[in-house]
């Protein structure tokens, strides 16, 4: 069974977020649980936000990819909301992939929880500004870099 589990995790690593195609669901920290019972697989996924419009695409992509793994006859994909997904679940590789796509990973709030402006993904400068708290999706905001003068998207810290 461990060989099958490893193959399933490798397959899940290939399933990319439909809105950010450089980062996998695994690296976004969305895979909560993977259960294998014979030839049946159940995957529990933590959505980044309730009401995310990409959930059915994610369900389809996960199901289709796992059905191609040898020995898998059925795949059930469930969205769960406990524990809630947080940006702390994003792996270091996921953070790199977000930045390579031009989306700044969320900043660690540290001692300044209200400072949500991440470093610029283009030049790395700190001290940008919020352009619009509401970005193209519920999980992103629009920021502006004062150094390179580029607008950029950033993940909201959750």
KEKE-3310 file (N, C-alpha, C; in steps of 0.2 Angstrom, whole numbers, plus 5000, padded with zeros to 4 digits):
npx = (5004:5010:5018:5008:5002:5013:5014:5001:5003:5013:5006:4996:5004:5006:4994:4988:4984:4970:4969:4982:4993:5007:5008:5006:4992:4996:5007:5001:4996:4983:4979:4972:4969:4973:4966:4967:4958:4959:4956:4950:4950:4950:4951:4953:4951:4956:4948:4954:4947:4930:4917:4925:4927:4933:4932:4925:4932:4944:4940:4937:4950:4958:4952:4952:4966:4971:4964:4971:4982:4990:4980:4970:4953:4942:4939:4935:4932:4932:4927:4933:4931:4937:4951:4952:4959:4975:4987:4999:5000:5006:5019:5037:5042:5030:5029:5039:5035:5023:5029:5037:5027:5023:5015:5015:5020:5011:5015:5024:5015:5022:5028:5020:5005:4996:5002:5002:5007:5017:5034:5040:5037:5044:5056:5060:5059:5054:5041:5031:5014:4997:4986:4974:4963:4955:4957:4959:4954:4946:4956:4967:4976:4979:4994:5007:5023:5035:5048:5051:5040:5030:5014:5007:5001:4996:4996:4983:4986:4980)
npy = (4994:5006:5009:5012:5023:5032:5034:5040:5052:5058:5059:5068:5079:5084:5090:5105:5121:5129:5142:5147:5141:5137:5131:5117:5109:5102:5109:5121:5117:5112:5099:5089:5076:5059:5044:5027:5013:4998:4997:5009:5027:5041:5058:5072:5089:5105:5120:5136:5147:5148:5145:5146:5148:5139:5126:5115:5112:5109:5097:5089:5088:5082:5070:5065:5064:5055:5043:5038:5032:5017:5003:5010:5012:5019:5036:5047:5064:5075:5091:5099:5109:5110:5106:5124:5130:5138:5151:5147:5134:5133:5127:5129:5127:5130:5143:5148:5145:5153:5166:5165:5165:5178:5182:5187:5178:5176:5187:5184:5188:5191:5202:5212:5211:5219:5223:5218:5219:5211:5207:5213:5203:5204:5213:5211:5221:5229:5237:5241:5246:5245:5243:5238:5230:5220:5208:5199:5187:5179:5176:5185:5200:5217:5225:5238:5241:5252:5254:5247:5251:5242:5235:5222:5206:5198:5185:5184:5185:5172)
npz = (5000:5003:4992:4983:4989:4989:4975:4973:4980:4972:4960:4964:4966:4954:4950:4947:4954:4947:4945:4947:4939:4941:4953:4964:4971:4982:4986:4989:5001:5001:5002:5013:5018:5013:5009:5007:5002:4997:4980:4980:4982:4993:4994:5004:5003:5007:5004:4999:5001:5006:4995:4984:4966:4959:4963:4958:4946:4952:4959:4948:4941:4951:4953:4939:4937:4948:4944:4934:4940:4943:4948:4954:4955:4959:4964:4976:4980:4992:4999:5013:5028:5040:5048:5046:5030:5030:5026:5031:5028:5015:5006:5006:4993:4986:4989:4982:4969:4968:4968:4957:4947:4948:4959:4975:4989:5005:5018:5033:5048:5060:5072:5067:5063:5056:5045:5030:5017:5006:5001:4985:4971:4960:4961:4974:4984:4999:5008:5000:4994:4998:4985:4981:4991:4988:4976:4960:4964:4979:4987:4985:4984:4978:4976:4976:4970:4977:4973:4960:4953:4950:4948:4958:4962:4978:4989:5001:5019:5029)
capx = (5000:5014:5020:5002:5002:5018:5012:4996:5005:5016:5001:4993:5009:5005:4988:4990:4979:4967:4970:4989:4996:5013:5009:5002:4987:5000:5012:4997:4993:4976:4977:4971:4970:4973:4964:4967:4955:4959:4957:4947:4954:4947:4955:4950:4954:4954:4948:4958:4941:4923:4914:4930:4923:4937:4931:4923:4938:4949:4938:4938:4957:4961:4949:4955:4973:4971:4961:4977:4987:4989:4977:4965:4947:4937:4941:4931:4935:4928:4930:4932:4932:4940:4953:4952:4965:4978:4992:5004:5001:5009:5026:5042:5042:5024:5030:5044:5031:5019:5033:5039:5021:5021:5011:5019:5017:5009:5020:5023:5014:5027:5026:5016:5000:4992:5007:5001:5011:5023:5039:5038:5039:5049:5062:5061:5059:5050:5038:5026:5008:4991:4983:4967:4963:4951:4961:4955:4951:4945:4962:4973:4975:4984:4999:5011:5030:5037:5055:5051:5034:5026:5008:5008:4996:4999:4991:4981:4987:4974)
capy = (5000:5012:5011:5016:5030:5037:5036:5045:5059:5060:5061:5074:5085:5086:5093:5112:5126:5131:5149:5148:5135:5135:5128:5112:5108:5099:5114:5126:5115:5111:5092:5088:5069:5054:5038:5022:5007:4993:5001:5016:5032:5047:5064:5077:5095:5111:5125:5141:5151:5146:5148:5147:5146:5134:5119:5109:5111:5105:5090:5085:5087:5077:5064:5062:5062:5049:5038:5036:5029:5010:5000:5014:5011:5024:5042:5052:5070:5079:5097:5099:5115:5109:5113:5129:5131:5145:5152:5144:5128:5134:5124:5133:5126:5133:5150:5150:5145:5158:5171:5164:5167:5185:5182:5187:5174:5180:5189:5181:5194:5192:5207:5217:5208:5223:5224:5213:5220:5207:5210:5213:5197:5206:5216:5209:5227:5229:5244:5243:5249:5241:5246:5236:5224:5215:5207:5196:5182:5181:5175:5189:5208:5220:5229:5242:5242:5259:5254:5245:5254:5237:5233:5215:5202:5195:5181:5187:5181:5170)
capz = (5000:5003:4985:4980:4992:4986:4968:4973:4982:4966:4955:4967:4965:4947:4950:4948:4955:4940:4944:4947:4936:4942:4960:4965:4977:4987:4988:4992:5007:5001:5003:5020:5020:5007:5011:5002:5004:4991:4974:4981:4985:4995:4995:5007:5001:5011:5000:5002:5003:5006:4989:4978:4960:4955:4967:4953:4942:4956:4960:4942:4940:4956:4951:4933:4938:4952:4941:4930:4944:4942:4954:4957:4952:4961:4967:4979:4982:4997:5002:5021:5031:5047:5050:5040:5027:5031:5022:5034:5025:5009:5007:5004:4986:4984:4990:4976:4963:4968:4966:4950:4943:4949:4965:4981:4995:5010:5023:5040:5051:5065:5077:5064:5060:5051:5039:5025:5011:5005:4997:4978:4968:4954:4963:4981:4988:5005:5009:4995:4997:4996:4979:4982:4996:4984:4970:4956:4968:4986:4991:4983:4985:4973:4979:4972:4973:4976:4970:4953:4951:4947:4952:4959:4966:4983:4993:5008:5024:5032)
cpx = (5004:5017:5014:5001:5007:5016:5006:4998:5009:5011:4997:4998:5008:4999:4989:4983:4976:4969:4978:4993:5003:5014:5004:4997:4991:5004:5008:4995:4986:4974:4977:4972:4969:4971:4964:4963:4954:4961:4953:4951:4949:4952:4951:4954:4951:4954:4951:4953:4935:4920:4919:4927:4927:4936:4929:4928:4943:4947:4939:4945:4960:4958:4952:4962:4974:4969:4966:4982:4985:4985:4971:4959:4942:4940:4935:4934:4930:4931:4928:4934:4935:4945:4953:4959:4968:4984:4999:5005:5005:5017:5031:5043:5036:5025:5034:5040:5026:5023:5035:5033:5019:5016:5015:5016:5016:5015:5019:5021:5018:5024:5021:5010:4996:4996:5006:5004:5017:5028:5037:5041:5044:5056:5064:5061:5053:5046:5034:5019:5002:4987:4975:4966:4959:4954:4956:4952:4950:4952:4968:4971:4980:4988:5003:5018:5033:5044:5054:5045:5030:5020:5009:5002:5000:4994:4989:4983:4981:4976)
cpy = (5006:5014:5015:5023:5035:5039:5041:5052:5062:5063:5068:5081:5088:5090:5101:5116:5129:5139:5151:5142:5133:5131:5123:5113:5106:5105:5120:5124:5113:5103:5090:5080:5065:5048:5033:5016:5002:4997:5008:5021:5038:5052:5069:5084:5101:5117:5131:5146:5147:5149:5149:5144:5140:5127:5114:5107:5107:5098:5086:5083:5082:5071:5061:5060:5056:5043:5035:5032:5021:5007:5004:5014:5016:5030:5046:5058:5074:5085:5098:5106:5116:5104:5118:5129:5138:5145:5149:5137:5128:5132:5130:5133:5130:5141:5153:5150:5150:5165:5171:5166:5174:5187:5182:5182:5178:5181:5186:5188:5195:5197:5213:5214:5212:5224:5218:5214:5216:5210:5209:5207:5198:5208:5214:5215:5226:5236:5246:5246:5245:5246:5245:5230:5218:5214:5203:5190:5183:5180:5180:5196:5210:5225:5233:5243:5249:5259:5253:5248:5249:5236:5225:5212:5199:5191:5184:5182:5179:5165)
cpz = (5000:4996:4981:4983:4989:4979:4968:4975:4976:4961:4958:4966:4958:4946:4952:4950:4948:4939:4944:4945:4937:4949:4961:4971:4983:4990:4991:4999:5007:5002:5010:5022:5013:5011:5006:5005:4998:4985:4974:4985:4987:4997:4998:5006:5005:5006:5003:5004:5002:4999:4983:4972:4957:4958:4962:4949:4946:4957:4954:4940:4944:4954:4945:4934:4942:4949:4936:4934:4944:4949:4957:4952:4953:4965:4970:4982:4986:4999:5009:5023:5038:5047:5044:5037:5029:5027:5025:5031:5018:5010:5005:4996:4983:4984:4984:4970:4962:4965:4959:4945:4944:4955:4971:4986:5000:5015:5030:5044:5057:5070:5074:5060:5055:5045:5034:5018:5010:5001:4989:4975:4962:4956:4970:4986:4994:5004:5003:4998:4994:4990:4980:4986:4992:4977:4965:4958:4975:4990:4990:4984:4979:4977:4974:4975:4972:4973:4962:4950:4947:4951:4953:4963:4972:4987:5000:5013:5028:5038)
residu = (UNK:UNK:UNK:UNK:UNK:UNK:UNK:UNK:UNK:UNK:UNK:UNK:UNK:UNK:UNK:UNK:UNK:UNK:UNK:UNK:UNK:UNK:UNK:UNK:UNK:UNK:UNK:UNK:UNK:UNK:UNK:UNK:UNK:UNK:UNK:UNK:UNK:UNK:UNK:UNK:UNK:UNK:UNK:UNK:UNK:UNK:UNK:UNK:UNK:UNK:UNK:UNK:UNK:UNK:UNK:UNK:UNK:UNK:UNK:UNK:UNK:UNK:UNK:UNK:UNK:UNK:UNK:UNK:UNK:UNK:UNK:UNK:UNK:UNK:UNK:UNK:UNK:UNK:UNK:UNK:UNK:UNK:UNK:UNK:UNK:UNK:UNK:UNK:UNK:UNK:UNK:UNK:UNK:UNK:UNK:UNK:UNK:UNK:UNK:UNK:UNK:UNK:UNK:UNK:UNK:UNK:UNK:UNK:UNK:UNK:UNK:UNK:UNK:UNK:UNK:UNK:UNK:UNK:UNK:UNK:UNK:UNK:UNK:UNK:UNK:UNK:UNK:UNK:UNK:UNK:UNK:UNK:UNK:UNK:UNK:UNK:UNK:UNK:UNK:UNK:UNK:UNK:UNK:UNK:UNK:UNK:UNK:UNK:UNK:UNK:UNK:UNK:UNK:UNK:UNK:UNK:UNK:UNK)
# end
